[in-house]
Amino acid sequence: MDDLAPSDLKAILHSKRANLYYLEYCRVMQKDGRVLYLTEATKENLYFNIPIANTTVLLLGNGTSITQAAMRMLAQAGVLVGFCGGGGTPLYMACEIEWFTPQNEYRPTEYLQGWMGFWFDDSKRLGAAKTFQQARIDLLNQVWQKDRDLKAEGFNFDDKPIQSALDTFFTRTEKASNSQELLLTEAQLTKVLYKYAANTTDTAGFKRQHQSTRKVDIGKANDFLNHGNYLAYGLAACTLWVLGIPHGFAVMHGKTRRGALVFDIADLIKDALVLPWAFICAKENATEQEFRQQILQAFTDHKALDYMFEQVKKVALQDLTPEQIDEIENNPNGDPL
């Protein structure tokens, strides 16, 4: 293990890695140069390999422990680690805002410098927030128009309630003069999407609650929304860590809210992917594990992490010329993705 260079474990770019793991009731450890998790069976101990070079995020839930040697290898592979409650929520501990981030190498400087180039200008920061809002709707359109499973469940981007809400959303977004107005506009659209999803899946009486209710229909939809959102936060945190942009430099959720930029970036995919599948899985009375498998598959199918990287880099490098952007993307030190 000591002979491995960090670059040996980073052959797969973060934006192309396939795995995000949630583990519970196990011990994560290093054995024979690999990271394993150990579970106790009735008559024997069972070891399972974690392919760290192809993993972006590791969530450790109830009844877990991890060794120093395992953390060292996870850091070498650039895997973010978070401790959380049952089912992946809430997050309890990390160094940055929500995640343990590897500190064994330096992050790129270009993206942070680009971000800082506009962030202190109120009008440019507002413009970046509007760019993210447009990207959010673009993905909603792309996914809901393309995904056959969502269409089969009755989710149609062209339905009148959606288009009417989007007309209002675009008008108010264009006229917004500060982030608070954007947040209000976003909340109004999300409320319409919740209502649409509840009607489409026959989830009568749905009301968004961030605390678990454990009721079969309404509570499950809320629990799945919370669960899926935390998985989206993990991808957003990974995106920002890889690009070297601190979580505090938000463009929409407020300068003083902890981890605010994580929420800004996670919002890019929440409406398009997490929201519909939370309601569909609740209707089907799926287990947490079944929902998690479904939402992670949706992230993979629609390249959610790629989309986050693409949009953050676009905003960070907005003031550069195409030639300067090409120079950064073709850096001989390697693409930070």
Beta strands, then each sheet from edge to edge (+ up, - down):
strand 1: 19-23
strand 2: 26-31
strand 3: 34-40
strand 4: 45-49
strand 5: 55-60
strand 6: 64-66
strand 7: 80-84
strand 8: 91-93
sheet 1: 1+ 5+ 7+ 8-
sheet 2: 4+ 3- 2+ 6+
end
